[in-house]
């Protein structure tokens, strides 16, 4: 068998001159940046960057209520094998609606207003579907948070990861 030899790429003279001109503190990341990317970063004012951080804090402050539940999913096993994981998701939704008091529309007048939503995180959904459609877990621990608009988000409890 013939051994393959690696050919080293020799930098062009122009690139060498650019490297010499750069200060010693410059990192390889700064050297590889395209000029267009630098112009975009300079164009963005610093104020916008600072405003992004408080918005994240506001999301954390918006949480009105947070509860931990262990939801039993045995009733999903009553269904035919190919309908068990979707039934488990339905059971989670029913349980959270009942315990977190998510308001549902009662009349046609309320349809115009925005109704609170129930959001199931991807992580929780993947946990339910992890073993396939036929074998959802028997029970699952979740963390449900309610914000000031009434929207409820359901996450997988940290002990379940």
N, C-alpha and C positions, 0 to 999 in steps of 0.2 A: 504494500500500500504506500502510496506517495503521500508525504506529509504536506499539508497546505501551509504556506507561509503567510503571515499577516503583513500586509503592506501598510506602513505608517503614512498618514496624510501629512504632507509638509505644508505648513501655513504659508499663505502668500505673503509677499513683501509688504503689501498694504496693511494686512492684518497685523503683522509684526510692528509696524510703525504705530498703529492705533494702540496696541498694547503698551508700547513704551510711553506713549503720551498720557495714559491713564494714571491716576494716583495709585499709590501702593495699597490703599484701603479698598480699592474696587474689588468686588468679588466676581466670580465667574458668572453669577446670575446677572449682574449688571452689565457684563460684557456681552452676553448673549441676547440682551433685550433688543428689540427692534426699535428704530427711531419713532415709529408711529405709536407704539405702546407708551413711550416716554411722554409724547405730546399729549396723549389722552390723560395720563396721570397728572400732568401739570395743569391741564385745563380744569380738572375737578377741584373746586375750592375746598379748603380744609374744613369749612363750616359744615358742609354736607356730611363729611366723615364723622364729625363730632355729633351731629344730630342723629345719626344711625344708632349710636349706642343708647341714648335715652329711650328710643322707641322700643328696644328690646326690654328695657327695664319696665316700661309701661305695660308690656304684655304680661310680665310676671306680676305686676301690681293689679292687673285686671281680674285676676282669679279671685272670685268671691267665695267659692266653696271647693274643698278638695276632700274626697273620701276614698277609702280603700275597701274593696269588696272581694269576696271569693264567690264566684258565680258558678252554681251547679249546672252542668251541661249533660247530665245523664239522659234527660228527655230527648236529646238529639238521637240517641241510640234506638229509639222506638221507630224511627223512620227507616225506609229502605236504605241500603248501604250507599247508594249513589246520591243521596240527598241529605246526608248527615252533617257535613261541614256547613252547607248553607243554613241548615236548621240551627246549628250552634250559633252562627252569627245572628240569626233572628232572635234566639233566646237571650243573647247578650244585649241586643237592642231593647227588647221588652223589659229586661231586668233593670237596665239603666233608666229607661223612661219611667218606670214605676218608682224607683228609689231616689232618683235625682229630680223628679217632678218636672220633666220636660213638658212644656205646655203644647198641646196639639190644637189644631184649628177646630173651633166649635161651631162657627157659623160662617156664612159667606162674607160678612162684613169684615171679618178678621183676615181674610185671604189677601187683602190689599197690603196689610202690614207684613213686615218680614217676620217670619216665625223662627223660633230658636231651632238650632240644628243639633243633631247628634252626630258626632264625628268619631269614627273608629280609626285608630292609628294603624299604619301599615305594619308595624311591629306586632301588634296584637292579631291582626288579620293573618299574618304569616305564621304566627304561633298556632292558631286554630287550624290552618290549612297545612301545617308542617308535615304531618304524617299522611296527607292525602285526603280525599273526599270521604273515604269510608271510615276513618279512624280519628275523629276529633278528640281532644282531651276530655276527661270526665268532669273536670272542674278547672277553673282558671282564676288567678288572682289579678285584679285590675286596679288602676288608679283612675278615678273619674274626677275631672275638674270642670267647674262651671264658671264662666266669665260673667261680667256685668250685663252683657246683652242676653244672657240666658242660654248661650250655646254651651253644650256639654261635649268635652273631648275625653275619650276613653283611651288610656295607655296601658300597656302591660306593666304590672307591678315590678319594681326593681328586683325583688327576690326571685322572680320567675325567669329572668334572663339566663 
